[in-house]
């Protein structure tokens, strides 16, 4: 039997989920290392590409619409026998919508399946069941990059709890054995590492090897994800402070870990997921209202409540001048994300590959020291 992976929040989560899938495959083969060690490359890395179910739910700079995209928002999806759809490199979002999923379908060695939550929680659960049955999956593995899926709903930095809670609740309704995996606690900037490690105290983490992280390298060359890039960088050994779009994150030895816990424990932390299971809202909007009621954070507009970061100066044609601007923007941090670097120089996320060429870097983060 295989496993069905679910990228908890959409956006860049499929990138980190691919790294997690490679790590768990290696762990099943007995070669992945515990936290603090570097697991070696494994023959499991050559297994069939993992199945990753994901929302098409992007940052507003990628998709200006206000909701996760569904099947009517795409051309070129492949419709599978179980009644769900998969992305291919030829898939395109219908304007004005935008999506990175076709690019991820091209550059990740995985099969990406579309989760469409428009028709409410029970419909979402049925989609996941169909995907698991079609794949012969005996277990669901939810992967959350950063750990806000373990929110108690009142953390000061919390900004987008709804999608993760919806995933937890839907997987609970499937009745299929499910494990939740937290990759890089604190790396999404919503709940601090110390708090999350307390909530994960009983979890024995795995640490991906560099081969697992390198499997996502092609996608990270252009994708604006910050949390997945931070996790990949931590796996590759990066430590210290990182300037992101919304603040500063510190990479520690714990940042490289992948921490499992049972679904029931994850739901025990998350009051929105518990309420969704109890109320079973029939539409996405009704589910978002549940999250808003419990956390005070709008379920569908939380990312849009943040003001856009203003670029400090136009892009410089030379590396030295660009690096001076980026060091100034980083305020003493050891690294800067490529998403924040692009914004600082007046560029968009689509300019990240050209910016990498200018800066002569192919690492997940840009080192500044």
C-alpha positions as CSV (number, residue, x, y, z in Angstrom):
1,X,0.0,0.0,0.0
2,X,1.1,3.6,-0.7
3,X,0.4,6.7,1.3
4,X,-1.6,9.8,0.2
5,X,0.1,13.0,1.1
6,X,-1.9,16.2,1.8
7,X,-0.2,19.5,1.7
8,X,-2.0,21.2,4.5
9,X,-2.3,24.8,3.3
10,X,-1.7,24.9,-0.4
11,X,0.6,27.6,-1.9
12,X,4.2,26.4,-1.4
13,X,3.3,23.5,0.9
14,X,3.6,20.9,-1.9
15,X,7.3,21.8,-2.2
16,X,8.0,20.9,1.4
17,X,5.6,18.0,1.2
18,X,7.7,16.4,-1.5
19,X,10.8,16.7,0.8
20,X,8.7,15.1,3.6
21,X,7.6,12.3,1.3
22,X,11.1,11.5,0.3
23,X,12.1,11.5,4.0
24,X,9.3,9.2,5.1
25,X,10.1,6.8,2.3
26,X,13.7,6.7,3.4
27,X,12.6,6.2,7.0
28,X,10.4,3.3,6.0
29,X,13.5,1.8,4.4
30,X,15.4,2.3,7.7
31,X,17.9,4.9,6.4
32,X,16.6,8.3,7.6
33,X,18.3,9.8,10.6
34,X,16.8,11.0,13.8
35,X,17.0,14.7,14.7
36,X,20.6,15.8,15.0
37,X,21.8,13.3,12.4
38,X,21.9,13.3,8.6
39,X,20.2,10.3,7.1
40,X,21.9,8.8,4.1
41,X,20.5,8.5,0.6
42,X,18.1,5.7,0.2
43,X,16.9,3.4,-2.6
44,X,13.4,4.6,-1.5
45,X,14.2,7.9,-3.3
46,X,13.8,6.0,-6.6
47,X,10.3,4.8,-5.7
48,X,7.2,5.9,-7.7
49,X,6.5,9.7,-7.4
50,X,4.3,10.4,-4.3
51,X,0.7,11.5,-4.7
52,X,0.3,15.0,-3.1
53,X,-3.2,16.4,-2.7
54,X,-3.2,20.2,-2.4
55,X,-5.4,23.3,-2.5
56,X,-4.7,25.8,-5.3
57,X,-4.6,28.5,-2.6
58,X,-1.9,31.0,-3.3
59,X,-0.5,34.3,-2.0
60,X,-2.2,37.4,-3.4
61,X,0.9,38.2,-5.4
62,X,0.3,35.0,-7.3
63,X,-3.5,34.8,-7.4
64,X,-5.5,38.1,-7.0
65,X,-8.7,36.2,-6.3
66,X,-10.0,35.8,-2.7
67,X,-10.5,32.0,-2.5
68,X,-8.9,28.7,-3.2
69,X,-9.3,27.8,-6.9
70,X,-11.4,24.9,-8.0
71,X,-11.9,22.9,-11.1
72,X,-13.8,25.7,-13.0
73,X,-10.8,27.9,-12.5
74,X,-8.4,25.8,-14.6
75,X,-8.0,24.6,-18.2
76,X,-6.0,21.4,-18.9
77,X,-6.6,19.5,-15.7
78,X,-6.6,15.7,-16.0
79,X,-9.8,14.1,-14.6
80,X,-9.2,10.9,-12.9
81,X,-11.5,7.9,-12.6
82,X,-12.2,8.6,-8.9
83,X,-13.9,11.9,-9.8
84,X,-11.0,14.2,-8.9
85,X,-8.5,16.2,-11.0
86,X,-4.7,16.3,-11.3
87,X,-2.4,19.1,-12.4
88,X,-0.1,18.7,-15.4
89,X,2.6,21.2,-16.7
90,X,0.0,22.1,-19.4
91,X,-2.7,23.1,-16.9
92,X,-3.4,26.8,-16.8
93,X,-5.4,29.0,-14.4
94,X,-8.1,31.0,-16.1
95,X,-7.6,34.8,-15.8
96,X,-7.8,36.7,-13.6
97,X,-6.8,33.7,-11.4
98,X,-3.1,32.7,-11.1
99,X,-1.5,29.6,-9.8
100,X,2.0,28.1,-9.4
101,X,0.6,24.5,-9.5
102,X,1.3,23.9,-13.2
103,X,4.9,24.9,-12.6
104,X,5.1,22.6,-9.6
105,X,3.6,19.8,-11.6
106,X,6.5,20.3,-14.0
107,X,9.3,20.6,-11.5
108,X,8.4,18.4,-8.6
109,X,8.8,14.6,-9.0
110,X,5.3,14.1,-7.7
111,X,1.7,13.7,-8.9
112,X,-0.3,16.8,-7.7
113,X,-4.0,16.4,-7.1
114,X,-6.4,19.3,-6.7
115,X,-8.4,19.7,-3.5
116,X,-11.5,21.8,-4.1
117,X,-13.2,22.9,-0.9
118,X,-15.9,25.0,-2.5
119,X,-18.7,22.6,-1.6
120,X,-17.9,22.4,2.1
121,X,-16.3,20.0,4.5
122,X,-18.1,16.7,3.7
123,X,-17.4,17.2,-0.1
124,X,-13.7,17.8,0.7
125,X,-13.5,14.6,2.8
126,X,-15.1,12.6,0.0
127,X,-12.5,13.9,-2.5
128,X,-9.7,12.8,-0.2
129,X,-11.3,9.4,0.2
130,X,-11.6,9.0,-3.6
131,X,-7.9,10.0,-4.0
132,X,-6.8,7.5,-1.3
133,X,-8.9,4.7,-2.8
134,X,-7.7,5.3,-6.3
135,X,-4.1,5.2,-5.1
136,X,-4.6,2.2,-2.8
137,X,-3.4,4.4,0.0
138,X,-3.6,2.8,3.5
139,X,-2.7,6.0,5.3
140,X,-3.0,9.8,4.8
141,X,0.0,11.9,5.7
142,X,-0.8,15.6,6.3
143,X,2.3,17.8,6.0
144,X,2.3,21.3,7.4
145,X,5.4,23.5,6.9
146,X,5.9,25.6,10.0
147,X,3.4,24.2,12.3
148,X,0.5,26.6,12.5
149,X,-1.8,23.6,12.1
150,X,-1.2,23.1,15.9
151,X,-2.7,26.5,16.7
152,X,-4.7,27.1,19.8
153,X,-6.3,30.1,17.9
154,X,-4.9,32.8,20.1
155,X,-1.2,33.1,19.2
156,X,-0.1,36.7,18.6
157,X,1.6,35.9,15.2
158,X,-1.2,33.8,13.9
159,X,-2.5,35.0,10.5
160,X,-3.9,32.1,8.4
161,X,-5.3,29.2,10.5
162,X,-8.3,28.3,8.3
163,X,-6.8,26.2,5.5
164,X,-4.9,23.9,7.9
165,X,-7.9,23.4,10.2
166,X,-10.1,22.6,7.2
167,X,-7.5,19.9,6.1
168,X,-7.5,18.4,9.6
169,X,-11.3,18.3,9.8
170,X,-11.7,16.8,6.4
171,X,-9.1,14.0,7.0
172,X,-10.9,13.3,10.3
173,X,-14.1,12.7,8.4
174,X,-12.5,10.2,6.0
175,X,-12.0,7.6,8.7
176,X,-8.7,6.7,7.1
177,X,-5.7,6.4,9.4
178,X,-3.9,9.7,9.3
179,X,-0.6,11.1,10.7
180,X,0.2,14.8,10.8
181,X,3.8,15.8,10.1
182,X,5.2,19.2,11.1
183,X,8.2,20.3,9.0
184,X,10.4,23.0,10.4
185,X,8.5,24.2,13.5
186,X,8.2,28.0,13.5
187,X,9.4,28.5,9.9
188,X,6.1,30.0,8.7
189,X,6.5,32.8,11.3
190,X,3.0,32.3,12.9
191,X,3.8,30.3,16.1
192,X,7.2,30.4,17.7
193,X,9.6,27.4,17.6
194,X,9.7,27.1,21.4
195,X,5.9,26.9,21.7
196,X,5.7,24.3,19.0
197,X,8.4,22.1,20.3
198,X,6.5,22.0,23.6
199,X,3.4,20.8,21.7
200,X,5.6,18.3,19.9
201,X,7.5,17.1,23.0
202,X,6.4,13.5,22.5
203,X,7.3,13.4,18.9
204,X,10.6,11.8,17.7
205,X,11.6,13.7,14.5
206,X,13.3,12.6,11.4
207,X,15.8,14.8,9.6
208,X,15.7,14.7,5.8
209,X,19.0,14.0,4.1
210,X,20.2,16.5,1.5
211,X,19.0,14.2,-1.4
212,X,15.5,14.6,-0.1
213,X,15.8,18.4,0.0
214,X,17.5,18.5,-3.4
215,X,14.4,16.7,-4.9
216,X,12.6,20.1,-4.6
217,X,15.5,22.2,-5.9
218,X,14.1,22.9,-9.4
219,X,10.9,24.2,-7.9
220,X,12.7,26.3,-5.3
221,X,14.7,28.1,-8.1
222,X,11.5,30.1,-9.0
223,X,8.8,29.4,-6.5
224,X,8.1,32.3,-4.0
225,X,7.5,30.0,-1.0
226,X,9.4,31.1,2.0
227,X,8.6,28.4,4.6
228,X,9.5,25.5,2.3
229,X,12.7,27.3,1.2
230,X,13.6,27.9,4.9
231,X,13.1,24.2,5.6
232,X,15.2,23.1,2.6
233,X,17.9,25.5,3.7
234,X,17.9,24.2,7.2
235,X,18.2,20.6,5.9
236,X,21.2,21.8,3.8
237,X,22.8,23.1,7.0
238,X,21.8,26.8,7.1
239,X,21.6,28.4,10.5
240,X,21.1,31.9,11.9
241,X,18.6,34.6,11.2
242,X,16.6,35.0,7.9
243,X,14.8,38.2,6.8
244,X,11.5,37.2,5.3
245,X,8.7,39.3,3.9
246,X,6.9,39.5,7.3
247,X,9.8,39.5,9.8
248,X,12.9,37.6,10.9
249,X,13.0,33.8,11.4
250,X,15.9,32.0,13.2
251,X,17.1,28.7,11.8
252,X,18.2,26.3,14.5
253,X,19.0,22.6,14.7
254,X,15.3,21.9,15.4
255,X,14.4,23.7,12.1
256,X,15.5,20.8,10.0
257,X,13.3,18.2,11.7
258,X,10.1,16.5,10.5
259,X,7.9,15.9,13.5
260,X,5.0,13.3,13.4
261,X,1.9,13.2,15.7
262,X,-1.4,11.4,15.5
263,X,-4.3,13.1,13.9
264,X,-6.3,13.1,17.1
265,X,-3.5,15.0,18.9
266,X,-3.3,17.6,16.2
267,X,-7.1,18.1,16.3
268,X,-6.9,18.3,20.1
269,X,-4.7,21.4,19.7
270,X,-6.8,23.0,17.0
271,X,-10.2,24.4,18.2
272,X,-11.2,25.4,14.6
273,X,-10.8,21.9,13.4
274,X,-12.8,20.5,16.3
275,X,-15.6,23.0,15.5
276,X,-15.6,22.1,11.8
277,X,-15.9,18.4,12.6
278,X,-18.8,19.1,14.9
279,X,-20.7,21.6,12.6
280,X,-19.8,20.2,9.2
281,X,-20.4,23.4,7.2
282,X,-21.8,22.8,3.8
283,X,-20.0,25.6,2.0
284,X,-16.5,27.1,2.0
285,X,-17.8,30.4,3.2
286,X,-19.7,28.8,6.1
287,X,-16.5,27.0,7.1
288,X,-14.5,30.2,6.9
289,X,-17.1,31.8,9.2
290,X,-16.4,29.2,11.8
291,X,-12.7,29.9,11.8
292,X,-13.4,33.7,11.9
293,X,-15.7,33.3,14.9
294,X,-13.2,31.3,16.9
295,X,-10.0,33.2,16.0
296,X,-11.0,36.6,14.9
297,X,-9.1,36.1,11.7
298,X,-11.0,36.2,8.4
299,X,-10.8,32.7,6.9
300,X,-10.7,33.7,3.2
301,X,-9.0,37.2,3.4
302,X,-6.3,36.8,6.1
303,X,-3.4,37.2,3.7
304,X,-5.0,40.3,2.2
305,X,-5.2,42.1,5.5
306,X,-1.5,42.6,5.4
307,X,-0.3,45.6,3.6
308,X,2.0,45.1,0.6
309,X,5.7,45.6,1.3
310,X,7.1,48.6,-0.6
311,X,10.2,48.2,-2.7
312,X,13.0,50.4,-1.4
313,X,14.6,51.0,-4.8
314,X,14.5,49.7,-8.4
315,X,16.4,46.6,-9.3
316,X,20.1,47.2,-9.9
317,X,21.8,45.7,-12.9
318,X,24.9,44.8,-10.9
319,X,25.4,42.2,-8.2
320,X,27.4,44.5,-5.8
321,X,24.8,47.2,-5.7
322,X,22.0,44.7,-5.4
323,X,23.7,43.0,-2.5
324,X,24.2,46.4,-0.7
325,X,20.4,47.1,-1.1
326,X,19.6,43.6,0.2
327,X,21.9,43.8,3.2
328,X,20.3,47.2,4.1
329,X,16.8,45.6,3.8
330,X,17.8,42.6,5.9
331,X,18.6,44.7,9.0
332,X,21.6,42.5,10.0
333,X,20.1,39.1,9.3
334,X,22.4,36.3,8.1
335,X,20.2,35.4,5.1
336,X,17.3,36.8,3.1
337,X,14.5,34.9,1.3
338,X,14.4,35.3,-2.5
339,X,10.8,36.4,-2.2
340,X,11.8,39.3,0.1
341,X,14.9,40.1,-2.1
342,X,12.7,40.4,-5.2
343,X,10.3,42.7,-3.4
344,X,13.1,44.8,-2.0
345,X,14.5,45.4,-5.5
346,X,11.1,46.3,-7.0
347,X,10.6,42.9,-8.7
348,X,7.8,40.4,-8.7
349,X,8.1,36.7,-7.8
350,X,8.3,35.9,-11.5
351,X,11.6,37.7,-11.6
352,X,13.2,35.4,-9.0
353,X,15.1,33.3,-11.7
354,X,16.6,36.4,-13.3
355,X,17.5,37.7,-9.8
356,X,19.3,34.5,-9.0
357,X,21.3,34.9,-12.2
358,X,22.2,38.5,-11.2
359,X,23.2,37.3,-7.7
360,X,24.9,34.1,-8.9
361,X,23.1,31.9,-6.4
362,X,21.1,28.7,-6.6
363,X,20.6,28.2,-2.8
364,X,17.1,28.2,-1.2
365,X,18.1,31.4,0.7
366,X,20.5,34.1,-0.2
367,X,23.3,34.3,2.4
368,X,24.3,37.8,3.3
369,X,27.3,37.2,5.6
